[in-house]
Amino acid sequence: MGSYPTEQLRERLTIECGTYGVAGVWTDNRRKMTGFGKLKTLLQRGQLVLPRVLCWCWSRLVGSV
């Protein structure tokens, strides 16, 4: 994502939803693709459960899809 989007996400989550930890980390494109693939698979299988508060905050930040 980069440093600016990470900072923006951190600020918006704090304002909209209280304090949430958003840590900036370094990664390369291969690692991003691998992680995305794993998350997608877990979601498709119903093996990843996201907290309702996080989903509610996320929908407020990005709007309905």
N, C-alpha and C positions, 0 to 999 in steps of 0.2 A: 504494500500500500504506500509506503513512504512516511516520512516524519510528519508532514503537514496533515495528511488525512488521519493519522493516528492521534495527533494533538486535537484536531477538530472533533473526532469521535469521543475522546476523553472529556472534552469540555461539554459537548452536548449531552452525554450520558449523565454527567455530574449535575447539569442544570435541570434536565428533564426528569431524572430518575433518582437523584441522590448520588452518593459516592459509589462508584464502581471502579474496579481496577482495570485499567487498560495499559498494558505494558508494551512498549516498543521493542521489537526484536529484529535482528538482521536475518535475512533469509535469501535464498536464491530461487530462481524460477522453478527449478526441478523440485525443490522441497515444497513450494507452494502448490504445484500441480499434484504431488503425491498426497499432501494433506487434504486438499479439496476432494480428491477422489475417495479418500477414506471416509471423510465426513458425509459425502453424497451416498456412499454405500450404506453407512450406518443409518442415515435418515430413511433410505428406501426400504431397509429391512425392519424399520421400527425399533432399532436398537439404541437410538440416541434420543434422550428425553431432554428437552430444553425447559428451564424453569419458566413458569407463566409470567413472572415479573419481567424477566428478560425479553420474552416475546412481546409483552405489552409495551415495554419501553422501545423496543426495536420498531414495532409497528408505528409508534408515535413519531419516531425519528425519520423513517423512510416512507411512511404512508402505506396504504393498502396496495398490494400487488395484484 
